[in-house]
Amino acid sequence: NGGDGLDNESIEWYGNDILPDALQLARRDVPGGQFILGDSANLTGFVPFPATFDGAICGYIEPLRADAVKDWFGNWVSQMTHLVRPGGFVCVGAVQAELVPSDGSEPLGPDWWR
């Protein structure tokens, strides 16, 4: 437990990645977790249970289309909020302090993420 107040035995882990090697590592490091091959930018096809999870965590965001950064990030975060029950949380980590879209639009700073 480590004094963090969590009962680690009761946590159920689910995840996805577009890289098979990443899934292999997740399955190795989190026995009993369920990890599938899939794109976090489009979870609708294989996540039939919206508003089910207590939280969603994204370790990093790496944009594939620099010309549509706001739409792309907005969609990714929206996909995660679709999974989380009311009152749950969404955590996005390893995001640059400010992202400058290549289309000349306003930078994405801390206020955009709120």
VMD Tcl script that builds the backbone (N, CA, C; Angstrom):
set m [mol new atoms 342]
animate dup $m
set s [atomselect $m all]
$s set {name element resname resid chain x y z} {
  {N N ASN 1 A 0.816 -1.186 0.000}
  {CA C ASN 1 A 0.000 0.000 0.000}
  {C C ASN 1 A 0.859 1.249 0.000}
  {N N GLY 2 A 1.968 1.258 0.713}
  {CA C GLY 2 A 2.867 2.399 0.657}
  {C C GLY 2 A 2.317 3.651 1.321}
  {N N GLY 3 A 1.225 3.553 2.080}
  {CA C GLY 3 A 0.687 4.708 2.771}
  {C C GLY 3 A -0.049 5.701 1.888}
  {N N ASP 4 A -0.329 5.318 0.643}
  {CA C ASP 4 A -0.990 6.260 -0.261}
  {C C ASP 4 A -2.510 6.186 -0.179}
  {N N GLY 5 A -3.037 5.292 0.643}
  {CA C GLY 5 A -4.476 5.181 0.795}
  {C C GLY 5 A -5.152 4.332 -0.270}
  {N N LEU 6 A -4.388 3.802 -1.212}
  {CA C LEU 6 A -4.968 2.991 -2.277}
  {C C LEU 6 A -4.888 1.518 -1.929}
  {N N ASP 7 A -5.939 0.811 -2.227}
  {CA C ASP 7 A -5.938 -0.640 -2.114}
  {C C ASP 7 A -5.578 -1.175 -3.490}
  {N N ASN 8 A -4.304 -1.390 -3.720}
  {CA C ASN 8 A -3.837 -1.766 -5.052}
  {C C ASN 8 A -4.438 -3.069 -5.561}
  {N N GLU 9 A -4.908 -3.908 -4.672}
  {CA C GLU 9 A -5.530 -5.155 -5.096}
  {C C GLU 9 A -6.882 -4.919 -5.766}
  {N N SER 10 A -7.526 -3.794 -5.468}
  {CA C SER 10 A -8.859 -3.546 -6.021}
  {C C SER 10 A -8.827 -2.719 -7.305}
  {N N ILE 11 A -7.653 -2.301 -7.744}
  {CA C ILE 11 A -7.555 -1.509 -8.967}
  {C C ILE 11 A -7.598 -2.437 -10.176}
  {N N GLU 12 A -8.462 -2.116 -11.117}
  {CA C GLU 12 A -8.517 -2.842 -12.386}
  {C C GLU 12 A -7.894 -1.952 -13.446}
  {N N TRP 13 A -6.916 -2.475 -14.163}
  {CA C TRP 13 A -6.196 -1.702 -15.174}
  {C C TRP 13 A -6.639 -2.103 -16.569}
  {N N TYR 14 A -6.963 -1.108 -17.385}
  {CA C TYR 14 A -7.296 -1.290 -18.788}
  {C C TYR 14 A -6.458 -0.290 -19.569}
  {N N GLY 15 A -6.086 -0.638 -20.774}
  {CA C GLY 15 A -5.309 0.310 -21.550}
  {C C GLY 15 A -5.256 -0.054 -23.015}
  {N N ASN 16 A -4.719 0.874 -23.777}
  {CA C ASN 16 A -4.541 0.640 -25.203}
  {C C ASN 16 A -3.291 1.367 -25.668}
  {N N ASP 17 A -2.785 0.940 -26.780}
  {CA C ASP 17 A -1.657 1.605 -27.425}
  {C C ASP 17 A -1.687 1.216 -28.893}
  {N N ILE 18 A -1.062 2.046 -29.714}
  {CA C ILE 18 A -0.974 1.714 -31.138}
  {C C ILE 18 A 0.278 0.899 -31.436}
  {N N LEU 19 A 1.132 0.721 -30.430}
  {CA C LEU 19 A 2.377 -0.026 -30.617}
  {C C LEU 19 A 2.308 -1.379 -29.910}
  {N N PRO 20 A 2.399 -2.468 -30.650}
  {CA C PRO 20 A 2.367 -3.789 -30.024}
  {C C PRO 20 A 3.447 -3.982 -28.958}
  {N N ASP 21 A 4.639 -3.417 -29.159}
  {CA C ASP 21 A 5.702 -3.560 -28.160}
  {C C ASP 21 A 5.314 -2.910 -26.834}
  {N N ALA 22 A 4.627 -1.772 -26.900}
  {CA C ALA 22 A 4.177 -1.098 -25.680}
  {C C ALA 22 A 3.148 -1.957 -24.946}
  {N N LEU 23 A 2.286 -2.618 -25.692}
  {CA C LEU 23 A 1.297 -3.504 -25.074}
  {C C LEU 23 A 1.975 -4.682 -24.395}
  {N N GLN 24 A 3.001 -5.210 -25.024}
  {CA C GLN 24 A 3.745 -6.328 -24.438}
  {C C GLN 24 A 4.358 -5.914 -23.099}
  {N N LEU 25 A 4.936 -4.719 -23.039}
  {CA C LEU 25 A 5.510 -4.222 -21.785}
  {C C LEU 25 A 4.433 -4.017 -20.727}
  {N N ALA 26 A 3.292 -3.456 -21.121}
  {CA C ALA 26 A 2.200 -3.239 -20.167}
  {C C ALA 26 A 1.709 -4.564 -19.603}
  {N N ARG 27 A 1.547 -5.544 -20.449}
  {CA C ARG 27 A 1.075 -6.853 -19.989}
  {C C ARG 27 A 2.087 -7.508 -19.058}
  {N N ARG 28 A 3.359 -7.282 -19.326}
  {CA C ARG 28 A 4.410 -7.829 -18.463}
  {C C ARG 28 A 4.410 -7.130 -17.103}
  {N N ASP 29 A 4.293 -5.805 -17.120}
  {CA C ASP 29 A 4.424 -5.018 -15.897}
  {C C ASP 29 A 3.155 -4.945 -15.060}
  {N N VAL 30 A 2.011 -5.227 -15.662}
  {CA C VAL 30 A 0.731 -5.141 -14.948}
  {C C VAL 30 A -0.035 -6.453 -15.159}
  {N N PRO 31 A 0.386 -7.502 -14.464}
  {CA C PRO 31 A -0.319 -8.774 -14.597}
  {C C PRO 31 A -1.794 -8.609 -14.224}
  {N N GLY 32 A -2.648 -9.195 -15.007}
  {CA C GLY 32 A -4.079 -9.091 -14.750}
  {C C GLY 32 A -4.737 -7.897 -15.419}
  {N N GLY 33 A -3.928 -6.978 -15.953}
  {CA C GLY 33 A -4.493 -5.846 -16.676}
  {C C GLY 33 A -4.983 -6.285 -18.044}
  {N N GLN 34 A -5.864 -5.508 -18.625}
  {CA C GLN 34 A -6.368 -5.802 -19.966}
  {C C GLN 34 A -5.923 -4.685 -20.897}
  {N N PHE 35 A -5.108 -5.025 -21.877}
  {CA C PHE 35 A -4.522 -4.048 -22.782}
  {C C PHE 35 A -4.771 -4.478 -24.218}
  {N N ILE 36 A -5.270 -3.544 -25.030}
  {CA C ILE 36 A -5.624 -3.862 -26.405}
  {C C ILE 36 A -4.937 -2.905 -27.372}
  {N N LEU 37 A -4.785 -3.359 -28.595}
  {CA C LEU 37 A -4.233 -2.540 -29.664}
  {C C LEU 37 A -5.319 -1.584 -30.129}
  {N N GLY 38 A -5.047 -0.295 -30.070}
  {CA C GLY 38 A -6.047 0.676 -30.484}
  {C C GLY 38 A -5.518 2.090 -30.419}
  {N N ASP 39 A -6.171 2.961 -31.140}
  {CA C ASP 39 A -5.799 4.364 -31.252}
  {C C ASP 39 A -6.609 5.188 -30.258}
  {N N SER 40 A -5.945 5.876 -29.357}
  {CA C SER 40 A -6.634 6.685 -28.346}
  {C C SER 40 A -7.415 7.843 -28.939}
  {N N ALA 41 A -7.125 8.196 -30.182}
  {CA C ALA 41 A -7.862 9.274 -30.835}
  {C C ALA 41 A -9.196 8.791 -31.395}
  {N N ASN 42 A -9.455 7.478 -31.316}
  {CA C ASN 42 A -10.732 6.932 -31.772}
  {C C ASN 42 A -11.047 5.672 -30.975}
  {N N LEU 43 A -11.616 5.848 -29.807}
  {CA C LEU 43 A -11.938 4.728 -28.928}
  {C C LEU 43 A -13.357 4.205 -29.120}
  {N N THR 44 A -14.152 4.870 -29.927}
  {CA C THR 44 A -15.573 4.535 -30.027}
  {C C THR 44 A -15.823 3.127 -30.550}
  {N N GLY 45 A -14.971 2.606 -31.399}
  {CA C GLY 45 A -15.204 1.300 -31.995}
  {C C GLY 45 A -14.972 0.128 -31.074}
  {N N PHE 46 A -14.177 0.301 -30.028}
  {CA C PHE 46 A -13.895 -0.847 -29.179}
  {C C PHE 46 A -14.077 -0.578 -27.692}
  {N N VAL 47 A -14.725 0.512 -27.345}
  {CA C VAL 47 A -15.039 0.786 -25.944}
  {C C VAL 47 A -16.548 0.993 -25.841}
  {N N PRO 48 A -17.295 -0.103 -25.666}
  {CA C PRO 48 A -18.756 -0.013 -25.675}
  {C C PRO 48 A -19.356 0.415 -24.340}
  {N N PHE 49 A -18.522 0.786 -23.370}
  {CA C PHE 49 A -19.045 1.103 -22.044}
  {C C PHE 49 A -18.644 2.510 -21.619}
  {N N PRO 50 A -19.333 3.544 -22.139}
  {CA C PRO 50 A -19.017 4.915 -21.749}
  {C C PRO 50 A -19.354 5.179 -20.283}
  {N N ALA 51 A -18.714 6.179 -19.724}
  {CA C ALA 51 A -18.969 6.634 -18.352}
  {C C ALA 51 A -18.848 5.506 -17.338}
  {N N THR 52 A -17.868 4.652 -17.514}
  {CA C THR 52 A -17.685 3.489 -16.661}
  {C C THR 52 A -16.519 3.633 -15.696}
  {N N PHE 53 A -15.456 4.283 -16.120}
  {CA C PHE 53 A -14.216 4.285 -15.358}
  {C C PHE 53 A -14.149 5.442 -14.369}
  {N N ASP 54 A -13.428 5.220 -13.270}
  {CA C ASP 54 A -13.212 6.272 -12.274}
  {C C ASP 54 A -12.247 7.326 -12.784}
  {N N GLY 55 A -11.370 6.935 -13.678}
  {CA C GLY 55 A -10.403 7.886 -14.205}
  {C C GLY 55 A -9.778 7.395 -15.487}
  {N N ALA 56 A -9.162 8.313 -16.192}
  {CA C ALA 56 A -8.423 7.999 -17.417}
  {C C ALA 56 A -7.105 8.755 -17.355}
  {N N ILE 57 A -6.032 8.072 -17.685}
  {CA C ILE 57 A -4.701 8.662 -17.634}
  {C C ILE 57 A -4.044 8.517 -18.991}
  {N N CYS 58 A -3.445 9.580 -19.454}
  {CA C CYS 58 A -2.661 9.559 -20.681}
  {C C CYS 58 A -1.250 9.995 -20.310}
  {N N GLY 59 A -0.282 9.141 -20.560}
  {CA C GLY 59 A 1.090 9.444 -20.179}
  {C C GLY 59 A 1.729 10.532 -21.007}
  {N N TYR 60 A 1.288 10.688 -22.224}
  {CA C TYR 60 A 1.832 11.722 -23.101}
  {C C TYR 60 A 0.886 11.915 -24.265}
  {N N ILE 61 A 1.017 13.043 -24.923}
  {CA C ILE 61 A 0.271 13.298 -26.150}
  {C C ILE 61 A 1.282 13.662 -27.218}
  {N N GLU 62 A 1.217 12.963 -28.303}
  {CA C GLU 62 A 2.112 13.227 -29.428}
  {C C GLU 62 A 1.254 13.479 -30.662}
  {N N PRO 63 A 1.167 14.733 -31.097}
  {CA C PRO 63 A 0.293 15.036 -32.236}
  {C C PRO 63 A 0.818 14.450 -33.533}
  {N N LEU 64 A -0.079 13.922 -34.315}
  {CA C LEU 64 A 0.285 13.379 -35.619}
  {C C LEU 64 A 0.015 14.378 -36.730}
  {N N ARG 65 A -0.862 15.335 -36.471}
  {CA C ARG 65 A -1.217 16.335 -37.484}
  {C C ARG 65 A -0.967 17.720 -36.908}
  {N N ALA 66 A 0.189 18.270 -37.154}
  {CA C ALA 66 A 0.558 19.564 -36.573}
  {C C ALA 66 A -0.314 20.704 -37.088}
  {N N ASP 67 A -0.994 20.512 -38.202}
  {CA C ASP 67 A -1.822 21.585 -38.756}
  {C C ASP 67 A -3.173 21.712 -38.058}
  {N N ALA 68 A -3.507 20.793 -37.193}
  {CA C ALA 68 A -4.802 20.841 -36.514}
  {C C ALA 68 A -4.644 20.483 -35.036}
  {N N VAL 69 A -3.658 21.093 -34.383}
  {CA C VAL 69 A -3.315 20.729 -33.018}
  {C C VAL 69 A -4.500 20.851 -32.063}
  {N N LYS 70 A -5.220 21.966 -32.091}
  {CA C LYS 70 A -6.326 22.157 -31.145}
  {C C LYS 70 A -7.417 21.108 -31.337}
  {N N ASP 71 A -7.812 20.876 -32.570}
  {CA C ASP 71 A -8.841 19.869 -32.833}
  {C C ASP 71 A -8.357 18.483 -32.435}
  {N N TRP 72 A -7.110 18.192 -32.743}
  {CA C TRP 72 A -6.563 16.862 -32.470}
  {C C TRP 72 A -6.490 16.605 -30.977}
  {N N PHE 73 A -5.904 17.549 -30.210}
  {CA C PHE 73 A -5.834 17.393 -28.758}
  {C C PHE 73 A -7.224 17.380 -28.142}
  {N N GLY 74 A -8.093 18.266 -28.626}
  {CA C GLY 74 A -9.454 18.312 -28.106}
  {C C GLY 74 A -10.168 16.985 -28.284}
  {N N ASN 75 A -9.998 16.355 -29.439}
  {CA C ASN 75 A -10.603 15.051 -29.684}
  {C C ASN 75 A -10.030 14.001 -28.744}
  {N N TRP 76 A -8.718 13.995 -28.569}
  {CA C TRP 76 A -8.072 12.986 -27.722}
  {C C TRP 76 A -8.601 13.086 -26.293}
  {N N VAL 77 A -8.629 14.281 -25.751}
  {CA C VAL 77 A -9.121 14.467 -24.389}
  {C C VAL 77 A -10.614 14.138 -24.321}
  {N N SER 78 A -11.364 14.473 -25.344}
  {CA C SER 78 A -12.784 14.133 -25.395}
  {C C SER 78 A -12.994 12.622 -25.355}
  {N N GLN 79 A -12.154 11.881 -26.051}
  {CA C GLN 79 A -12.250 10.419 -26.030}
  {C C GLN 79 A -12.084 9.895 -24.602}
  {N N MET 80 A -11.149 10.490 -23.855}
  {CA C MET 80 A -10.936 10.052 -22.472}
  {C C MET 80 A -12.116 10.433 -21.582}
  {N N THR 81 A -12.657 11.642 -21.756}
  {CA C THR 81 A -13.783 12.048 -20.913}
  {C C THR 81 A -15.014 11.183 -21.185}
  {N N HIS 82 A -15.131 10.640 -22.376}
  {CA C HIS 82 A -16.239 9.746 -22.727}
  {C C HIS 82 A -16.202 8.464 -21.887}
  {N N LEU 83 A -15.012 8.047 -21.480}
  {CA C LEU 83 A -14.854 6.811 -20.720}
  {C C LEU 83 A -15.130 6.964 -19.232}
  {N N VAL 84 A -15.002 8.188 -18.726}
  {CA C VAL 84 A -14.997 8.432 -17.291}
  {C C VAL 84 A -16.396 8.783 -16.783}
  {N N ARG 85 A -16.743 8.186 -15.662}
  {CA C ARG 85 A -18.044 8.446 -15.035}
  {C C ARG 85 A -18.104 9.885 -14.538}
  {N N PRO 86 A -19.293 10.438 -14.339}
  {CA C PRO 86 A -19.409 11.779 -13.759}
  {C C PRO 86 A -18.697 11.830 -12.405}
  {N N GLY 87 A -17.906 12.848 -12.199}
  {CA C GLY 87 A -17.137 12.987 -10.966}
  {C C GLY 87 A -15.777 12.321 -11.023}
  {N N GLY 88 A -15.489 11.616 -12.126}
  {CA C GLY 88 A -14.188 10.977 -12.284}
  {C C GLY 88 A -13.142 11.992 -12.708}
  {N N PHE 89 A -11.959 11.516 -13.072}
  {CA C PHE 89 A -10.900 12.439 -13.454}
  {C C PHE 89 A -10.232 12.006 -14.750}
  {N N VAL 90 A -9.664 12.980 -15.432}
  {CA C VAL 90 A -8.858 12.753 -16.628}
  {C C VAL 90 A -7.511 13.410 -16.369}
  {N N CYS 91 A -6.452 12.663 -16.546}
  {CA C CYS 91 A -5.100 13.172 -16.310}
  {C C CYS 91 A -4.294 13.043 -17.600}
  {N N VAL 92 A -3.758 14.160 -18.060}
  {CA C VAL 92 A -2.919 14.173 -19.256}
  {C C VAL 92 A -1.539 14.644 -18.824}
  {N N GLY 93 A -0.530 13.809 -19.038}
  {CA C GLY 93 A 0.813 14.161 -18.597}
  {C C GLY 93 A 1.765 14.398 -19.749}
  {N N ALA 94 A 2.919 14.944 -19.414}
  {CA C ALA 94 A 4.013 15.178 -20.363}
  {C C ALA 94 A 3.578 16.017 -21.557}
  {N N VAL 95 A 2.876 17.098 -21.276}
  {CA C VAL 95 A 2.466 18.030 -22.320}
  {C C VAL 95 A 3.358 19.260 -22.217}
  {N N GLN 96 A 3.818 19.746 -23.350}
  {CA C GLN 96 A 4.638 20.951 -23.350}
  {C C GLN 96 A 3.870 22.107 -22.715}
  {N N ALA 97 A 4.599 23.023 -22.061}
  {CA C ALA 97 A 3.965 24.169 -21.405}
  {C C ALA 97 A 3.186 25.020 -22.399}
  {N N GLU 98 A 3.700 25.161 -23.613}
  {CA C GLU 98 A 2.993 25.915 -24.641}
  {C C GLU 98 A 3.254 25.255 -25.985}
  {N N LEU 99 A 2.190 25.010 -26.710}
  {CA C LEU 99 A 2.288 24.424 -28.045}
  {C C LEU 99 A 1.865 25.472 -29.060}
  {N N VAL 100 A 2.629 25.603 -30.110}
  {CA C VAL 100 A 2.326 26.592 -31.138}
  {C C VAL 100 A 1.863 25.856 -32.390}
  {N N PRO 101 A 0.581 25.956 -32.729}
  {CA C PRO 101 A 0.069 25.285 -33.926}
  {C C PRO 101 A 0.739 25.828 -35.191}
  {N N SER 102 A 0.968 24.961 -36.139}
  {CA C SER 102 A 1.616 25.373 -37.388}
  {C C SER 102 A 0.677 26.152 -38.300}
  {N N ASP 103 A -0.621 26.181 -37.967}
  {CA C ASP 103 A -1.573 26.897 -38.815}
  {C C ASP 103 A -1.667 28.389 -38.482}
  {N N GLY 104 A -0.814 28.875 -37.553}
  {CA C GLY 104 A -0.800 30.288 -37.212}
  {C C GLY 104 A -1.823 30.697 -36.173}
  {N N SER 105 A -2.623 29.763 -35.677}
  {CA C SER 105 A -3.612 30.108 -34.661}
  {C C SER 105 A -2.921 30.313 -33.306}
  {N N GLU 106 A -3.704 30.739 -32.338}
  {CA C GLU 106 A -3.173 31.039 -31.012}
  {C C GLU 106 A -2.488 29.815 -30.401}
  {N N PRO 107 A -1.398 30.037 -29.658}
  {CA C PRO 107 A -0.728 28.932 -28.962}
  {C C PRO 107 A -1.650 28.291 -27.927}
  {N N LEU 108 A -1.390 27.045 -27.622}
  {CA C LEU 108 A -2.120 26.336 -26.579}
  {C C LEU 108 A -1.282 26.416 -25.315}
  {N N GLY 109 A -1.704 27.250 -24.379}
  {CA C GLY 109 A -1.019 27.388 -23.104}
  {C C GLY 109 A -1.849 26.770 -22.000}
  {N N PRO 110 A -1.459 26.987 -20.749}
  {CA C PRO 110 A -2.174 26.393 -19.615}
  {C C PRO 110 A -3.672 26.715 -19.589}
  {N N ASP 111 A -4.065 27.916 -20.017}
  {CA C ASP 111 A -5.487 28.276 -19.995}
  {C C ASP 111 A -6.319 27.433 -20.957}
  {N N TRP 112 A -5.756 27.039 -22.088}
  {CA C TRP 112 A -6.497 26.237 -23.064}
  {C C TRP 112 A -6.875 24.880 -22.480}
  {N N TRP 113 A -6.005 24.312 -21.644}
  {CA C TRP 113 A -6.239 22.979 -21.090}
  {C C TRP 113 A -7.303 22.965 -20.007}
  {N N ARG 114 A -7.658 24.113 -19.466}
  {CA C ARG 114 A -8.662 24.140 -18.387}
  {C C ARG 114 A -9.990 23.961 -18.984}
}
mol reanalyze $m
mol bondsrecalc $m
mol representation Tube
mol addrep $m
